[in-house]
Amino acid sequence: MKKIIDLENKYHMQTYGRWPIVFTKGKAQYLYDQKGKKYLDFISGLGVINLGHCHPAVIKAANKQMEKLIHVSNLFYTSPQAQLARELVDLSLKKGRVFFANSGAEANEAAVKLVRRWAKIGGKATPEIITAYNSFHGRTLKMLAATGQPEKQKPFEPLPPGFKHVKYNDFSGLKKALNKSTAAVMLEVIQGEGGVYPADKDYLKKVASLCKEKKLLLVLDEVQTGLCRTGKMFAYQHYGIKPDILTLAKALGNGLPVGAAIAGNNISEAFQKGDHGSTFGGGPVVCAAALAVLDVMKKKHLAKKAAEMSKYLNGLIKKELSEYLAEIRGLGLMIGFTLKKPVAKKVAEAALTKGLIVNNIGDSIIRLLPPLIITKQDCQQAVRILAEVMK
């Protein structure tokens, strides 16, 4: 283990704060380190491994495609890409088109470029997008400008213009921020990296109505919340609304890099040939894998399972951990809780030594994003370990 860590420290740019563990194998809801120690994974690669590690259907689909065709670029058509585009549109907006990227940040970049193209066609010379404080939309320079976290932005200023930040869940503040340059509102349904803060139901409905009234686009970033995580295929379905543009990534490839921006037909038409592109985006291997992911999600009713396990897990947390918690938030198997004391990193570190992987956000918040295949026994084990370390 030390040799690998030393190699990483010497040759890899030091942009990550890593735990001192080298994982060598993953299966279902478990990870294994170099010594064979078993860990219950309650972060699933930051909300990516919704089906569990090394799901056989995903491996089979990717391997089968790799034996036939790996890459041709987007100068040509491939069947997996076309099929995946149709599947995503059918699951979400019903009518529309998809742009494929390699990550959530790139999917959001595509959405922002599409908003700007659409707005300029409509006569807005300098279109502006409203996003929320505490949001997280990715780490490219443009998405850093969209992200409402000044501490992340400051080292990289000056940032590209075109974004205005407002308080999350504050409708009146958002409404006051509108001006003649406003083209769209871009929000996470649940602020994940910001600490697992869901949008209020009334707030998101009002925002959707306002966008419709003012002829603005509503862009929903479901990079982390999409694909059964919250107990529905997409988190916006809890709110009885529909976005104009939807972005996805993370769980779509269950570990393989694929992102998607989905837009209604009248909006997607703003993109003309040559307006945007990606060498690797929507390649046949990742699209074949993503088709397998969606197939498993539907056949195994993973949205329903996530809702059921969420109810059970939240019940255990409230019963066993409430004396240590100031607040519990979330939806489905996307759970965050604020500790009464600023010891979140210590809790995560101690849990890791006992074979449980959780994620601390800052000093006070623990985030849980377990695979959607977890059992009641897994929930019991996780809460038992958390109770032990919190004591």
C-alpha positions, -999 to +999 in steps of 0.1 A: +000+000+000+028+025+010+045+020-024+013+029-043+006+059-021+042+071-025+040+067-063+008+087-063+022+115-042+053+117-064+037+115-099+001+126-095-010+163-091-020+167-055-056+178-061-073+152-040-075+147-003-074+109-002-079+084+026-048+062+030-064+031+015-058+013-018-089-006-030-083-035-053-118-051-058-154-042-056-185-064-056-221-053-050-222-030-020-187-039-008-151-028-015-119-047-006-085-033+001-050-047-007-051-068+025-085-082+017-103-062+043-140-058+035-158-024+036-195-016+033-197+012+008-222+039+018-209+065-006-209+044-039-181+064-056-199+097-048-234+086-060-221+067-091-224+030-083-262+028-079-263-008-091-234-018-069-198-025-079-190-046-110-226-053-118-226-084-142-251-069-166-230-037-171-198-057-174-214-080-200-228-052-221-195-032-220-174-063-228-197-074-257-195-039-272-157-037-268-153-069-288-172-053-317-164-016-317-148+008-291-145+041-308-152+059-341-158+095-330-190+114-336-183+118-373-203+086-377-234+069-363-234+041-338-264+020-326-258+022-288-258+060-288-290+063-308-307+037-286-296+054-254-307+088-266-342+075-273-343+057-239-333+088-220-358+110-238-386+085-233-378+082-195-377+120-190-391+147-213-409+124-237-400+147-266-365+161-271-329+154-279-297+144-261-261+156-262-237+131-247-206+141-227-181+124-205-190+138-171-215+159-151-195+191-155-195+186-193-232+178-194-237+211-176-214+229-199-235+217-228-267+229-211-252+263-205-240+266-241-274+256-253-291+282-231-268+309-245-274+298-281-311+297-276-312+331-258-290+348-285-313+335-312-341+351-292-324+384-291-306+385-258-271+398-265-255+390-232-276+361-217-273+355-179-282+324-159-293+325-123-279+297-101-280+292-063-255+298-035-241+265-021-247+248-054-222+226-072-222+222-110-187+210-117-150+220-118-144+233-153-138+270-153-173+278-166-190+255-142-170+269-113-185+302-122-219+286-121-212+270-087-223+292-059-194+286-035-170+316-033-143+296-015-140+273-045-140+302-069-115+326-054-082+307-063-092+307-100-105+343-105-112+360-128-141+337-137-161+337-169-191+361-167-228+352-172-240+339-139-258+355-110-262+337-076-292+338-053-301+322-020-315+286-024-352+281-015-358+319-015-383+325-043-387+362-037-349+367-039-348+348-071-376+368-086-360+401-077-327+389-094-344+387-128-335+413-154-337+417-192-306+396-197-319+366-177-322+336-199-325+306-175-325+294-140-302+265-132-308+245-100-300+212-083-332+196-071-311+186-040-278+204-033-257+174-029-220+185-025-234+215-007-246+193+022-278+175+010-303+203+010-335+195-009-355+222-027-387+231-010-417+217-029-435+251-031-402+268-041-394+246-071-430+247-083-430+285-081-397+287-100-410+264-127-441+286-131-421+318-131-398+305-158-428+296-179-444+330-174-412+349-182-402+326-211-370+316-193-355+281-194-355+259-163-323+238-162-322+210-136-289+195-127-296+159-117-261+147-121-263+133-085-300+130-079-310+114-112-316+077-119-335+063-090-313+078-062-342+097-046-369+070-049-380+081-084-362+079-117-356+116-115-358+138-084-379+165-102-407+139-105-413+144-067-423+180-074-448+176-103-427+197-127-407+192-158-374+210-168-366+225-202-331+210-199-321+181-177-285+170-170-273+136-159-241+117-153-227+098-123-250+067-121-257+066-158-227+045-165-224+029-131-187+037-131-180+043-167-177+080-177-209+093-195-229+124-191-260+137-209-279+170-214-315+164-225-335+193-239-370+197-254-372+197-292-378+235-296-348+242-274-324+215-287-329+230-322-309+260-312-278+238-315-267+236-351-240+214-366-206+224-353-220+244-323-208+218-298-190+185-298-170+159-279-145+134-292-154+107-267-189+117-257-215+090-262-190+064-274-204+029-281-190+012-250-203+036-224-236+039-242-240+001-242-232+000-205-257+028-198-284+009-216-277-020-194-279+003-163-313+016-173-325-019-181-315-032-146-330-001-129-364-007-145-365-045-142-353-045-105-376-015-096-347+003-080-365+036-076-391+018-055-364-001-036-345+031-029-377+046-014-383+016+008-347+014+021-347+051+027-377+049+050-360+020+069-326+037+071-340+070+082-359+053+109-328+036+122-308+069+121-335+087+141-337+059+166-300+053+172-283+085+163-307+114+171-288+124+203-258+133+181-276+150+153-288+186+148-307+178+116-314+150+091-322+159+054-325+142+021-347+122-003-345+085-010-310+071-005-295+106-006-292+114+031-273+141+049-272+149+086-256+177+105-238+167+137-242+187+169-204+189+171-179+197+143-164+162+142-177+149+108-142+141+095-133+122+127-166+103+124-159+094+088-123+084+096-133+062+126-161+046+106-136+037+079-114+018+103-145-002+112-152-011+076-179+016+067-173+042+040-192+075+045-185+110+033-180+141+054-188+175+040-169+201+060-167+198+097-203+190+106-221+171+078-221+134+070-234+124+036-248+089+028-251+077-008-252+039-006-258+017-036-295+012-043-292-025-038-285-023+000-304-045+024-319-039+059-289-058+073-266-033+056-285-004+071-283-020+105-246-025+102-240+010+090-260+027+118-244+004+144-209+015+133-219+051+132-234+049+167-202+033+180-179+059+166-202+088+175-200+077+212 
